Amino acid sequence: MGGSLLQLVSVFLKSDPTAVKKYARRAQLGEIFELDRATLKSDGVFRSSPRGWFTFGHASFALLFFFGHIWHGARTLFRDVFAGIDPDLDAQVEFGAFQKLGDPTTKRQVV
């Protein structure tokens, strides 16, 4: 049962109807390719151990965590750009100057 990828490609390039039907039928059953089961003594089913899932989960979370840090760092560094403020107005706009309402150490705006 099954065949190699090269056999499969050659069958579809030649368009032999009986061979195409044979491979199409196997494709429905999930048995298109023949696996080398003798070398590793496998039964042809792809499995993952708890250790594999643990590693996959942590790697996925690490990627999310990493790109989250990149995202929030970019938001902080470029918040004037995201707010639509002209970058030439750096001297007039200072972020964080009036964020603490009621704090006596906060800068006061002279009117």
C-alpha positions in Angstrom: 0.0 0.0 0.0 1.2 3.5 -0.6 4.0 4.9 -2.7 6.6 7.5 -2.8 6.1 11.1 -3.6 8.0 10.7 -6.9 5.5 8.0 -7.9 2.6 10.2 -7.0 3.9 13.1 -9.0 4.7 10.9 -12.0 1.2 9.4 -11.9 -0.5 12.9 -12.0 1.8 14.1 -14.7 1.0 11.1 -16.9 -2.7 11.3 -15.9 -3.2 7.5 -15.9 -6.9 7.3 -14.8 -6.6 4.0 -12.9 -3.5 5.1 -11.0 -5.1 8.5 -10.2 -8.2 6.7 -8.9 -6.0 4.4 -6.8 -4.2 7.4 -5.2 -7.4 9.4 -4.8 -9.0 6.4 -2.9 -6.0 6.1 -0.6 -6.0 9.9 0.0 -9.5 9.6 1.4 -8.3 7.0 3.9 -5.2 9.0 4.7 -2.8 6.4 3.3 -1.2 8.0 0.3 2.4 7.6 1.4 4.2 4.6 2.6 6.2 5.2 5.8 9.4 3.4 6.7 8.1 1.5 9.7 10.8 -1.1 9.9 13.7 1.2 10.7 12.3 2.9 13.8 9.7 0.1 14.5 6.9 2.6 14.3 3.2 1.9 13.6 2.8 4.9 11.3 0.9 7.1 13.8 2.4 10.4 14.7 2.3 10.9 18.4 3.7 13.4 20.9 4.7 12.8 24.5 3.7 15.0 27.4 7.3 16.4 27.3 6.7 17.4 23.6 3.5 19.2 24.4 5.1 20.9 27.4 7.9 22.1 25.2 5.6 23.2 22.4 3.3 25.1 24.9 6.2 26.9 26.5 7.8 27.8 23.1 4.5 29.2 21.9 4.0 31.2 25.0 7.6 32.5 24.8 7.0 33.7 21.3 3.8 35.5 22.4 5.6 37.0 25.4 8.5 38.1 23.2 6.4 39.8 20.6 4.2 41.3 23.3 7.3 43.0 24.7 8.3 44.2 21.2 4.7 45.5 20.7 4.4 47.4 23.9 8.0 48.8 23.6 7.1 50.2 20.2 3.9 51.7 21.5 5.9 53.4 24.3 8.7 54.7 22.0 6.4 55.9 19.2 3.3 57.0 21.1 3.5 60.5 19.7 3.4 59.0 16.2 0.4 56.7 17.0 -1.4 59.7 18.6 -0.9 61.7 15.4 1.4 64.4 16.8 3.9 66.0 14.5 7.4 64.8 15.4 8.7 68.4 15.0 6.8 69.4 18.1 9.0 67.6 20.6 9.8 70.8 22.5 6.1 71.6 23.0 4.8 68.2 23.9 6.3 66.3 26.8 4.6 63.0 27.7 4.2 62.4 31.4 4.5 66.0 32.5 0.9 66.3 33.7 0.0 62.7 34.4 -0.1 62.9 38.2 -3.2 65.0 39.0 -3.0 66.5 42.5 0.7 65.7 43.0 2.6 68.9 44.1 5.8 67.7 42.4 4.0 67.6 39.0 5.0 70.4 36.6 2.6 73.3 36.5 1.4 74.9 33.2 2.0 78.6 33.3 -1.0 80.4 31.8 
